Amino acid sequence: MRTASAKPVLALAVALGVAGCSSGDPGTAYPVQTAVSSLSQQAKAAALPPRPSDLPIAGTDPCTLLGQAQLDQLKITSVPRPAADPQDGPTCVFDSNRAEPFHALHLRVVGADVQEWLTGKRRKNSMTTAPVSVEGYPALTNYRAAGTPADCEVLVGVAPGQTMAAQAFAVTAGAFSQPQLCGFATQAASLAVQGLKNRT
C-alpha cells in the first residue's frame, strides 16, 4: 500500500518540477505562479495606499498632461506626439534625443485597475512589480529584472478601473541602471498626476 500510494505523489512532484519554470526570453527561465507567490502578490496589493481622491483619466490625451516646464525637467527635447500604434490605450511619446545618452518616455491611459498588474490578468511572472506611492496615489513599479536594463514602467491607479502609465526607455543601450530608469518613470508619473490634478 505504501509503495502504490507513493507513485502518484512522486509523479506529481516530477510534473511540478518540470513545470516549475516557463521561458520568458530565450535562455532565461522564470518561475511559474505558485500559491506562495500568489499570496505575496496579494500582500503587495494590500500594501497599496488608498486613493486620496479620484482623478478620472478616461478620454484624456496624455500629450496634454505635461507642460513645457515639466518637459524641461525631464530633459525632453522633441515635440510630444501620439504613438503610431498604441497597444494599450491612448499613448504619447516623448524623446530626449539631442545629447547622449538618449532616452524616451511613453505616457499611457489604460482602462484597467492598477491591481490588475498584481493579482489580475495583467500580472506577468517575468516582471518585478513593487507597490509604491506617487503623489499619494497607489502605484506600482514594473520592470524585467533580467538582462541589461531597458525600461521601467510606473503604473498609477488614478481612479477605479483607470490607470496612468509612465514608461521610461533606454534608447542608448546600457547607459542607464534600473534605478535610474525607474526614477525617471516615477518623476514623469508624478508630474503627470500633478497635471491631472490641475485640470480638476
Order of alpha helices (4+ residues) and beta strands (2+ residues): alpha-beta-beta-alpha-alpha-beta-beta-beta-alpha-beta-beta-beta-beta-alpha
